[in-house]
Amino acid sequence: MKKIVILGAGFAGLECCKALRGAPAAIALVDRQNHHLFQPLLYQVASAGLAAPEIAHPIRSVFAGREEVSVLMDEVGSVDLAARAVVTRSRRLDYDYLVLALGVKTGYFGHADWEAHAGGLKTLDDATRIRREVLLAFEKAEVCDDPAEKARLMTIVIVGGGPTGVELAGAFAELARHVLRRDFRRIDTRQARIVLVEAAPRLLSMMDEELSAYTKRKLESMGVTVRTGCAVRDVRGGVVELPGETLEAGNIVWAAGVEAVPLTRTLGVETDAAGRLMVEKDLSLPGHPEVFAVGDVAHCVDAAGTRVPGLCPAAIQMGRHVAGILRAELAAPEEPAGRPERAGFRYFDKGSMATIGRSAAVAASAGLRFRGFVAWLMWLFVHLLFLVGFRNKLAVLLQWFYAYLRYRRGARIITGVAPESRPATFSRFAG
Amino acid sequence: MKKIVILGAGFAGLECCKALRGAPAAIALVDRQNHHLFQPLLYQVASAGLAAPEIAHPIRSVFAGREEVSVLMDEVGSVDLAARAVVTRSRRLDYDYLVLALGVKTGYFGHADWEAHAGGLKTLDDATRIRREVLLAFEKAEVCDDPAEKARLMTIVIVGGGPTGVELAGAFAELARHVLRRDFRRIDTRQARIVLVEAAPRLLSMMDEELSAYTKRKLESMGVTVRTGCAVRDVRGGVVELPGETLEAGNIVWAAGVEAVPLTRTLGVETDAAGRLMVEKDLSLPGHPEVFAVGDVAHCVDAAGTRVPGLCPAAIQMGRHVAGILRAELAAPEEPAGRPERAGFRYFDKGSMATIGRSAAVAASAGLRFRGFVAWLMWLFVHLLFLVGFRNKLAVLLQWFYAYLRYRRGARIITGVAPESRPATFSRFAG
């Protein structure tokens, strides 16, 4: 029986493994986490709207009924394309086919030292860390007597005006202006400063200018300070240096870029500047028809000449495409002569969308543009549709509905606080 | 305006503060956490049934509309009864009335060194730690080639046969036998060994023998090994020493005892062996009519001569009782002569209950005994009734219903794993 190894259980890897149902192969699906993460809603965990388990699904349970699939919670050490073997932290996995669905990580454009001061948002631990730090900053501001420090604590800088940055900025603005408004006694959370910094001339640059302009106006009406055409010069502890402006912030979130995991540069194949793997039209690596790259880790110009974007729908389509190729070849006779011609991948652009805030979003699809409440309903519908797992859908819908009605956030819980980082307190009775 | 300081926002402190609504006083409510925790369901977070935020509620939002209440997230350093002042990590809170609602922490009967090897279950961080470690143990067992180590990883020892121990044992048994059953390829999770150890002759000793016997039978029918009349001799890393038996376990959970926080022994007033504060019939400290102890931290024999148990209903009743005394005295003229006679606290015993597993529980109330499905429905009803916060009730009900129908757990998510503690992997393809 052929051996297929899939590295990564994000949208691309998970979909590829799902689409291989019934194929005559033994499949090993390797991921560092035990859960598949619904990345598009990660910002809601970071902004206390949802609990972590509500946007994650145990990988094992997805394939509980698939005896031929063994899920391994492990980390990949190296890949030997010549020997057709993957070496994980402790074992060796030989393969006949390898699917690289490693995804991407937060990228700092060569400024690795900025990461310590401006964490990214790619994992559940990232999201709960951001939630903790942002909520703690308000707690510290409440008990702080120094106006300057108080202002710093109540400042959140988000670097990167893509969908994640826009969604975080909107969510934090609502958190401060509505959700927390009546909770504190010594600070007015409506005074919180949310700054969204984008190097490009406009937000959501993948969308047309009209939607970008609407997004900027909408965010500003929510109290967000938007700085476009503004490249970050430096990031230090609690400080973001912009051209001609220094921002002091209690929280700095980096949503400006991604890059491939270092592993991709060790394979001896061509990568782009961000370390993504250059792939053939069939998504295989040049010179390695038995190895495929799918999802964000692939730099793909599809059969129609379109540069495939790093979006969930693209990852899912790529995973499905490779599964189709594998099914055909597993069914075909051994000798290459008998190998069916491989179809080139064609990306079907379903469009893109981003939510800005309560009943406001932007969406572009099939040449049409939507904004405001209609776009928000579309966004809600699409995201619920994609959410993995019945229970998640219901629980998430329930909470959105509740948050929408009551302007409240159920997950406003601080956990995992190191004692030394707890806030100092004040006393209105101070002797 | 009189100053009231309440230390602790558990059931007793929260209820006391709630019941003081409208009283002419400035209230400071101090807690180390930013949330009130619904302790009775903590075991469900530990056993992956619920997400942490679903059983917690932000303290601030409970008192959002109460301008006279300032919530402080802080830790208490010391209390000076003579000077009528509380010193927190950084400030001083003077008070006219002090309510000590500090609760209790996990107690090891003088074996403090056991804590490192057998953590307790009192906070959300405890619960997520247990969830992580138990789920990780199964992941490690799946990729482990040593039968002995595999067996150890799949053994969970729970020390303490009270409600928490019984509920944890039942929940872990269901997790292993039903929820995870089809998720793994190299281990049969039904082979997992759950051992419940109790020093007393029977489980749930607060209930009558018939219910204890039923609980033991039920747990054993679920595959739990029950050791009663069995006092732990020693706990080391991964090892529990019992009389004549050594248990090797991948996880050891301590649910055997509680003790008051060390602070109580620094007040210069009488405490019991566990450090609980001895109180007068009105719940004040002897010689300090302006200081009260409520909830688990109080050692109280009520006006009827009943030793008040450490249960939520008792804590709530005590908090309400003290609020009543304070309301009367805040309304009364200053001079002691004018101070109204204080009523003694009378505990109203609503009974006790514990859930064992899917549609099985035991309950004793008003001389009546219930068990099985009826008791489980009672348990479900009572706990939902008590859960703080509309949204929590709905989300929790939804998940219970789903878990009940589908034998699934939504919160089966591993987070916060240190890289070095990730499982090693195996390969069915190993070369």
HADDOCK unambig.tbl for C-alpha pairs under 7 A between the chains (distance, minus, plus):
assign (segid A and resid 34 and name CA) (segid B and resid 413 and name CA) 6.73 0.50 0.50
assign (segid A and resid 34 and name CA) (segid B and resid 414 and name CA) 6.27 0.50 0.50
assign (segid A and resid 35 and name CA) (segid B and resid 413 and name CA) 6.24 0.50 0.50
assign (segid A and resid 51 and name CA) (segid B and resid 51 and name CA) 6.47 0.50 0.50
assign (segid A and resid 51 and name CA) (segid B and resid 53 and name CA) 6.15 0.50 0.50
assign (segid A and resid 53 and name CA) (segid B and resid 51 and name CA) 6.15 0.50 0.50
assign (segid A and resid 53 and name CA) (segid B and resid 410 and name CA) 6.75 0.50 0.50
assign (segid A and resid 53 and name CA) (segid B and resid 411 and name CA) 5.03 0.50 0.50
assign (segid A and resid 53 and name CA) (segid B and resid 413 and name CA) 6.14 0.50 0.50
assign (segid A and resid 58 and name CA) (segid B and resid 412 and name CA) 6.25 0.50 0.50
assign (segid A and resid 58 and name CA) (segid B and resid 413 and name CA) 6.40 0.50 0.50
assign (segid A and resid 60 and name CA) (segid B and resid 183 and name CA) 5.07 0.50 0.50
assign (segid A and resid 61 and name CA) (segid B and resid 183 and name CA) 5.61 0.50 0.50
assign (segid A and resid 64 and name CA) (segid B and resid 182 and name CA) 5.10 0.50 0.50
assign (segid A and resid 64 and name CA) (segid B and resid 183 and name CA) 4.61 0.50 0.50
assign (segid A and resid 65 and name CA) (segid B and resid 182 and name CA) 6.90 0.50 0.50
assign (segid A and resid 70 and name CA) (segid B and resid 185 and name CA) 6.39 0.50 0.50
assign (segid A and resid 72 and name CA) (segid B and resid 425 and name CA) 6.48 0.50 0.50
assign (segid A and resid 73 and name CA) (segid B and resid 139 and name CA) 6.87 0.50 0.50
assign (segid A and resid 73 and name CA) (segid B and resid 423 and name CA) 6.76 0.50 0.50
assign (segid A and resid 74 and name CA) (segid B and resid 422 and name CA) 6.90 0.50 0.50
assign (segid A and resid 74 and name CA) (segid B and resid 423 and name CA) 6.34 0.50 0.50
assign (segid A and resid 74 and name CA) (segid B and resid 424 and name CA) 6.40 0.50 0.50
assign (segid A and resid 74 and name CA) (segid B and resid 425 and name CA) 6.06 0.50 0.50
assign (segid A and resid 89 and name CA) (segid B and resid 424 and name CA) 6.37 0.50 0.50
assign (segid A and resid 90 and name CA) (segid B and resid 424 and name CA) 5.56 0.50 0.50
assign (segid A and resid 90 and name CA) (segid B and resid 425 and name CA) 5.99 0.50 0.50
assign (segid A and resid 91 and name CA) (segid B and resid 425 and name CA) 6.07 0.50 0.50
assign (segid A and resid 91 and name CA) (segid B and resid 426 and name CA) 5.77 0.50 0.50
assign (segid A and resid 91 and name CA) (segid B and resid 427 and name CA) 6.63 0.50 0.50
assign (segid A and resid 92 and name CA) (segid B and resid 427 and name CA) 6.75 0.50 0.50
assign (segid A and resid 92 and name CA) (segid B and resid 430 and name CA) 5.85 0.50 0.50
assign (segid A and resid 93 and name CA) (segid B and resid 427 and name CA) 5.85 0.50 0.50
assign (segid A and resid 93 and name CA) (segid B and resid 429 and name CA) 5.93 0.50 0.50
assign (segid A and resid 93 and name CA) (segid B and resid 430 and name CA) 5.83 0.50 0.50
assign (segid A and resid 94 and name CA) (segid B and resid 429 and name CA) 6.06 0.50 0.50
assign (segid A and resid 94 and name CA) (segid B and resid 430 and name CA) 6.77 0.50 0.50
assign (segid A and resid 94 and name CA) (segid B and resid 431 and name CA) 6.70 0.50 0.50
assign (segid A and resid 124 and name CA) (segid B and resid 415 and name CA) 6.98 0.50 0.50
assign (segid A and resid 125 and name CA) (segid B and resid 415 and name CA) 6.28 0.50 0.50
assign (segid A and resid 125 and name CA) (segid B and resid 416 and name CA) 6.08 0.50 0.50
assign (segid A and resid 139 and name CA) (segid B and resid 73 and name CA) 6.89 0.50 0.50
assign (segid A and resid 182 and name CA) (segid B and resid 64 and name CA) 5.13 0.50 0.50
assign (segid A and resid 182 and name CA) (segid B and resid 65 and name CA) 6.91 0.50 0.50
assign (segid A and resid 183 and name CA) (segid B and resid 60 and name CA) 5.07 0.50 0.50
assign (segid A and resid 183 and name CA) (segid B and resid 61 and name CA) 5.61 0.50 0.50
assign (segid A and resid 183 and name CA) (segid B and resid 64 and name CA) 4.62 0.50 0.50
assign (segid A and resid 185 and name CA) (segid B and resid 70 and name CA) 6.40 0.50 0.50
assign (segid A and resid 391 and name CA) (segid B and resid 410 and name CA) 6.93 0.50 0.50
assign (segid A and resid 395 and name CA) (segid B and resid 395 and name CA) 6.14 0.50 0.50
assign (segid A and resid 410 and name CA) (segid B and resid 53 and name CA) 6.75 0.50 0.50
assign (segid A and resid 410 and name CA) (segid B and resid 391 and name CA) 6.95 0.50 0.50
assign (segid A and resid 411 and name CA) (segid B and resid 53 and name CA) 5.05 0.50 0.50
assign (segid A and resid 412 and name CA) (segid B and resid 58 and name CA) 6.25 0.50 0.50
assign (segid A and resid 413 and name CA) (segid B and resid 34 and name CA) 6.71 0.50 0.50
assign (segid A and resid 413 and name CA) (segid B and resid 35 and name CA) 6.22 0.50 0.50
assign (segid A and resid 413 and name CA) (segid B and resid 53 and name CA) 6.16 0.50 0.50
assign (segid A and resid 413 and name CA) (segid B and resid 58 and name CA) 6.39 0.50 0.50
assign (segid A and resid 414 and name CA) (segid B and resid 34 and name CA) 6.26 0.50 0.50
assign (segid A and resid 415 and name CA) (segid B and resid 124 and name CA) 6.97 0.50 0.50
assign (segid A and resid 415 and name CA) (segid B and resid 125 and name CA) 6.27 0.50 0.50
assign (segid A and resid 416 and name CA) (segid B and resid 125 and name CA) 6.09 0.50 0.50
assign (segid A and resid 422 and name CA) (segid B and resid 74 and name CA) 6.93 0.50 0.50
assign (segid A and resid 423 and name CA) (segid B and resid 73 and name CA) 6.78 0.50 0.50
assign (segid A and resid 423 and name CA) (segid B and resid 74 and name CA) 6.38 0.50 0.50
assign (segid A and resid 424 and name CA) (segid B and resid 74 and name CA) 6.43 0.50 0.50
assign (segid A and resid 424 and name CA) (segid B and resid 89 and name CA) 6.38 0.50 0.50
assign (segid A and resid 424 and name CA) (segid B and resid 90 and name CA) 5.58 0.50 0.50
assign (segid A and resid 425 and name CA) (segid B and resid 72 and name CA) 6.49 0.50 0.50
assign (segid A and resid 425 and name CA) (segid B and resid 74 and name CA) 6.08 0.50 0.50
assign (segid A and resid 425 and name CA) (segid B and resid 90 and name CA) 6.05 0.50 0.50
assign (segid A and resid 425 and name CA) (segid B and resid 91 and name CA) 6.04 0.50 0.50
assign (segid A and resid 426 and name CA) (segid B and resid 91 and name CA) 5.79 0.50 0.50
assign (segid A and resid 427 and name CA) (segid B and resid 91 and name CA) 6.62 0.50 0.50
assign (segid A and resid 427 and name CA) (segid B and resid 92 and name CA) 6.67 0.50 0.50
assign (segid A and resid 427 and name CA) (segid B and resid 93 and name CA) 5.81 0.50 0.50
assign (segid A and resid 429 and name CA) (segid B and resid 93 and name CA) 5.96 0.50 0.50
assign (segid A and resid 429 and name CA) (segid B and resid 94 and name CA) 6.06 0.50 0.50
assign (segid A and resid 430 and name CA) (segid B and resid 92 and name CA) 5.91 0.50 0.50
assign (segid A and resid 430 and name CA) (segid B and resid 93 and name CA) 5.90 0.50 0.50
assign (segid A and resid 430 and name CA) (segid B and resid 94 and name CA) 6.83 0.50 0.50
assign (segid A and resid 431 and name CA) (segid B and resid 94 and name CA) 6.71 0.50 0.50
